[in-house]
Amino acid sequence: MFISRKEKEELWLAVRSLQAKVRDLEIETIWLKNKLYKSKDPAIASDKAAPWGYKKDGVPRKRPGPSTKVMEVAS
């Protein structure tokens, strides 16, 4: 089968443009992965139902530190 020089050049041009698009997509996926891992914690910290965040099983965390002592007054 005979392929002219013009057709070869058109094929090479198409291949190069596809390679550039793949390279751009790889760069964008890396950027999106980094953005995903950086934005996890601030969204959790601003929750009013669990001001100290959540445990891995989804239960709200208790207040850190020793528990506060409540003084009972006899009536």
Distance bins in CASP14 RR format, pairs under 12 A and 6 or more apart:
PFRMAT RR
TARGET T0000
AUTHOR 0000-0000-0000
RMODE 2
METHOD distances of the structure
MODEL  1
1 7 0 0 0 0 0 1 0 0 0 0 0
2 8 0 0 0 0 0 1 0 0 0 0 0
3 9 0 0 0 0 0 1 0 0 0 0 0
3 10 0 0 0 0 1 0 0 0 0 0 0
3 11 0 0 0 0 1 0 0 0 0 0 0
3 12 0 0 0 0 0 1 0 0 0 0 0
4 10 0 0 0 0 1 0 0 0 0 0 0
4 11 0 0 0 0 0 1 0 0 0 0 0
5 11 0 0 0 0 0 1 0 0 0 0 0
5 12 0 0 0 0 0 1 0 0 0 0 0
6 12 0 0 0 0 0 1 0 0 0 0 0
6 13 0 0 0 0 0 1 0 0 0 0 0
7 13 0 0 0 0 0 1 0 0 0 0 0
7 14 0 0 0 0 0 1 0 0 0 0 0
8 14 0 0 0 0 0 1 0 0 0 0 0
8 15 0 0 0 0 0 1 0 0 0 0 0
9 15 0 0 0 0 0 1 0 0 0 0 0
9 16 0 0 0 0 0 1 0 0 0 0 0
10 16 0 0 0 0 0 1 0 0 0 0 0
10 17 0 0 0 0 0 1 0 0 0 0 0
11 17 0 0 0 0 0 1 0 0 0 0 0
11 18 0 0 0 0 0 1 0 0 0 0 0
12 18 0 0 0 0 0 1 0 0 0 0 0
12 19 0 0 0 0 0 1 0 0 0 0 0
13 19 0 0 0 0 0 1 0 0 0 0 0
13 20 0 0 0 0 0 1 0 0 0 0 0
14 20 0 0 0 0 0 1 0 0 0 0 0
14 21 0 0 0 0 0 1 0 0 0 0 0
15 21 0 0 0 0 0 1 0 0 0 0 0
15 22 0 0 0 0 0 1 0 0 0 0 0
16 22 0 0 0 0 0 1 0 0 0 0 0
16 23 0 0 0 0 0 1 0 0 0 0 0
17 23 0 0 0 0 0 1 0 0 0 0 0
17 24 0 0 0 0 0 1 0 0 0 0 0
18 24 0 0 0 0 0 1 0 0 0 0 0
18 25 0 0 0 0 0 1 0 0 0 0 0
19 25 0 0 0 0 0 1 0 0 0 0 0
19 26 0 0 0 0 0 1 0 0 0 0 0
20 26 0 0 0 0 0 1 0 0 0 0 0
20 27 0 0 0 0 0 1 0 0 0 0 0
21 27 0 0 0 0 0 1 0 0 0 0 0
21 28 0 0 0 0 0 1 0 0 0 0 0
22 28 0 0 0 0 0 1 0 0 0 0 0
22 29 0 0 0 0 0 1 0 0 0 0 0
23 29 0 0 0 0 0 1 0 0 0 0 0
23 30 0 0 0 0 0 1 0 0 0 0 0
24 30 0 0 0 0 0 1 0 0 0 0 0
24 31 0 0 0 0 0 1 0 0 0 0 0
25 31 0 0 0 0 0 1 0 0 0 0 0
25 32 0 0 0 0 0 1 0 0 0 0 0
26 32 0 0 0 0 0 1 0 0 0 0 0
26 33 0 0 0 0 0 1 0 0 0 0 0
27 33 0 0 0 0 0 1 0 0 0 0 0
27 34 0 0 0 0 0 1 0 0 0 0 0
28 34 0 0 0 0 0 1 0 0 0 0 0
28 35 0 0 0 0 0 1 0 0 0 0 0
29 35 0 0 0 0 0 1 0 0 0 0 0
29 36 0 0 0 0 0 1 0 0 0 0 0
30 36 0 0 0 0 0 1 0 0 0 0 0
30 37 0 0 0 0 0 1 0 0 0 0 0
31 37 0 0 0 0 0 1 0 0 0 0 0
31 38 0 0 0 0 0 1 0 0 0 0 0
32 38 0 0 0 0 0 1 0 0 0 0 0
32 39 0 0 0 0 0 1 0 0 0 0 0
33 39 0 0 0 0 0 1 0 0 0 0 0
34 40 0 0 0 0 0 1 0 0 0 0 0
36 43 0 0 0 0 0 1 0 0 0 0 0
39 45 0 0 0 0 0 1 0 0 0 0 0
40 53 0 0 0 0 0 1 0 0 0 0 0
40 54 0 0 0 0 0 1 0 0 0 0 0
41 47 0 0 0 0 0 1 0 0 0 0 0
41 53 0 0 0 0 1 0 0 0 0 0 0
41 54 0 0 0 0 0 1 0 0 0 0 0
42 53 0 0 0 0 0 1 0 0 0 0 0
43 50 0 0 0 0 0 1 0 0 0 0 0
43 53 0 0 0 0 0 1 0 0 0 0 0
43 54 0 0 0 0 0 1 0 0 0 0 0
44 50 1 0 0 1 0 0 0 0 0 0 0
44 51 0 0 0 0 0 1 0 0 0 0 0
44 52 0 0 0 0 1 0 0 0 0 0 0
44 53 1 0 1 0 0 0 0 0 0 0 0
44 54 1 0 0 1 0 0 0 0 0 0 0
44 55 0 0 0 0 0 1 0 0 0 0 0
44 56 0 0 0 0 0 1 0 0 0 0 0
44 58 0 0 0 0 0 1 0 0 0 0 0
44 60 0 0 0 0 0 1 0 0 0 0 0
44 61 0 0 0 0 0 1 0 0 0 0 0
45 51 0 0 0 0 1 0 0 0 0 0 0
45 52 0 0 0 0 1 0 0 0 0 0 0
45 53 1 0 0 1 0 0 0 0 0 0 0
45 54 0 0 0 0 0 1 0 0 0 0 0
45 61 0 0 0 0 0 1 0 0 0 0 0
46 52 0 0 0 0 0 1 0 0 0 0 0
46 53 0 0 0 0 1 0 0 0 0 0 0
47 53 1 0 0 1 0 0 0 0 0 0 0
47 54 1 0 0 1 0 0 0 0 0 0 0
47 58 0 0 0 0 0 1 0 0 0 0 0
47 60 0 0 0 0 1 0 0 0 0 0 0
47 61 0 0 0 0 0 1 0 0 0 0 0
48 60 0 0 0 0 0 1 0 0 0 0 0
49 58 0 0 0 0 0 1 0 0 0 0 0
49 59 0 0 0 0 0 1 0 0 0 0 0
49 60 1 0 0 1 0 0 0 0 0 0 0
49 61 0 0 0 0 0 1 0 0 0 0 0
50 58 0 0 0 0 1 0 0 0 0 0 0
50 59 0 0 0 0 1 0 0 0 0 0 0
50 60 1 1 0 0 0 0 0 0 0 0 0
50 61 1 0 0 1 0 0 0 0 0 0 0
50 62 0 0 0 0 1 0 0 0 0 0 0
50 63 0 0 0 0 0 1 0 0 0 0 0
51 60 0 0 0 0 1 0 0 0 0 0 0
51 61 0 0 0 0 1 0 0 0 0 0 0
51 62 0 0 0 0 0 1 0 0 0 0 0
51 63 0 0 0 0 1 0 0 0 0 0 0
51 64 0 0 0 0 0 1 0 0 0 0 0
52 59 0 0 0 0 0 1 0 0 0 0 0
52 60 1 0 0 1 0 0 0 0 0 0 0
52 61 1 0 1 0 0 0 0 0 0 0 0
52 62 1 0 0 1 0 0 0 0 0 0 0
52 63 1 0 0 1 0 0 0 0 0 0 0
52 64 1 0 0 1 0 0 0 0 0 0 0
52 65 0 0 0 0 0 1 0 0 0 0 0
53 59 0 0 0 0 1 0 0 0 0 0 0
53 60 1 0 0 1 0 0 0 0 0 0 0
53 61 1 0 1 0 0 0 0 0 0 0 0
53 62 0 0 0 0 0 1 0 0 0 0 0
53 63 0 0 0 0 0 1 0 0 0 0 0
53 64 0 0 0 0 0 1 0 0 0 0 0
54 60 1 0 1 0 0 0 0 0 0 0 0
54 61 1 0 0 1 0 0 0 0 0 0 0
54 62 0 0 0 0 0 1 0 0 0 0 0
55 61 1 0 1 0 0 0 0 0 0 0 0
55 62 0 0 0 0 1 0 0 0 0 0 0
62 68 0 0 0 0 0 1 0 0 0 0 0
END
